[in-house]
Amino acid sequence: MAAPCIDYLAERGIGPVERRIRLGGKLTAPGMRPASVELCLVPDGVWLVAAEGRFLGKHYDVCAGEVRYETGRLRDRLIVADTVLTVPPARAGAVRTCIALGRVRHWARAPSLPDTALAPDRYVAALSEPAQALVLSLAARGGPLIGAVRIGASREIESRLGPRTREHTYFVLTAEQAHVARLSELGDLSVEALDPALLRVDVSASGAALRHGETEYPIAPRQAAIVSELVELSIMTRAERLFETARRLRLLSPTRHRVGALVDHAIRSGHPLAALAALVIDLETNPSNTARAESVRAAFEHAPVDAATVDELFRRWSFAADAGRRAARELRALGAGPPSLWVHRAARARAAGLDDPVFDAELAEHELESGDPE
């Protein structure tokens, strides 16, 4: 049997309830005995609910400002309809997170918020749950996500819910747009779109800052390198931004979990080399995974690619020679013509210091077959 608050909200088309936190105190309504109060997180907001059953209860929309939050020396309080509800000290952090997350979700209702956790990497910092929700909502509008880092020191602001609270600032870059977003510990938020042409990072003896025209956002000196890289990425076209982010994550990040997805997005955005990169990456992981070979052959028919471009791709991505060799074999078997030879030569160049007579013989045969011996 579901909890009364869950049934009560469901009857009103609110839910499903994903998280509930019991508060101290009770609320009543006409015909209802005093009932315990729960803070309920739902996909598009957060509600304060006291219910006796499906049809009898009282609910307040935290996102609409129907509830006030007060911080206290011993315990925090929620105030609604002149009733004071206490927050258990051990749950104060969870309550604030629930409120902030619900308010971010309410702000992000269109488009719906992806139910995805953000794992940290070179360009994505470890973020709080509400900050992740905010970043993912921006990515849903102009994604996929390139990077998101918290910048500068927090500051104190007046929350719409009542108390003074801490606000943090984030630099967020998606495939389409750069943003500065501000988010408080109670979910007060603002988002400003940035013009990449006006972005730069300044570092001096007095500190570091991300500048957008005349506006300055202080950053920690240790963040300057990463923020500078994100600024570099921001001025690229969508396809190049996706592809270059994937390359840098592959080579420089301690984790590579986003590389494949970013390359796939680059393919859909029309990057001429992304299909080949995806094939080689697949072959590095699984030597028998040649499923992408036909799409690479088709891409070469329309892409403005030459031998030097392919060689540069292998060099800049540090592709494994053996994976490139397998890719060349597959493309050759599919009749890819000169591009298959370019891949073969680029792969051999990656193993320039390796004495491999079989590799050399295969390449020589391929060159003769193509009528293009070096």
Secondary structure, 3 states (H helix, E strand, C coil): CCCHHHHHHHHCCCCCCCEEEEEEEEEEECCEEEEEEEEEEECCEEEEEEECCCCCEEEEEHHHCCCEEECCCCCCEEEECCEEEECCHHHHHHHHHHHHHHHHHHHCCCCCCCCCCCCCCCCECCCCHHHHHHHHHHHHHHCCEEEEEEEEEEEEEECCCCCEEEEEEEEEEECCCEEEEEEECCCCEEEEEECHHHEEEEEECCEEEEEECCEEEEECHHHHHHHHHHHHHHCCCHHHHHHHHHHHHHHHCCCCCCHHHHHHHHHHCCCCCHHHHHHHHHHHHCCCCCCCHHHHHHHHHHCCCCHHHHHHHHHHHCCCHHHHHHHHHHHHHCCCCHHHHHHHHHHHHHCCCCCCHHHHHHHHHHHHHHCCCC
